[in-house]
Amino acid sequence: MKKLSEYVKTAEAAEILGVSQTTLRKWAESGKIPVRMNPANGYRLFLRSDLDEFLRRAAEPLKEKKRAR
């Protein structure tokens, strides 16, 4: 089981990713980034390791598609 300290709320997660809270909520709703809901209060919680992985994938260069000749 993960420790609560391994999670951040929406505001901190958005700051880590450099996006607005609205953008982060949209990404979470569309499945672009994993999100958990706190059952006690309904807050969105993001695992720090998920944010790190998202940033790592975002930093990778896009693979060029080979053109058919």
HUVENZI-V397340 format. One line per field, one symbol per residue. ss: DSSP state (H for helix, E for strand, C for the rest). burial: b if it has 9 or more other ideal C-beta (glycine too) atoms within 8 Angstrom, else e. Layout:
ss=???
burial=???
//
This chain:
ss=CCCHHHEEEHHHHHHHHCCCHHHHHHHHHHCCCCCEECCCCCCEEEEHHHHHHHHHHHHCCCCCCCCCC
burial=eeeeeebbbbeebbebbeeeeebbbebbeeeebeebebeeeeebbbbbebbeebbeeeeeeeeeeeeee
//
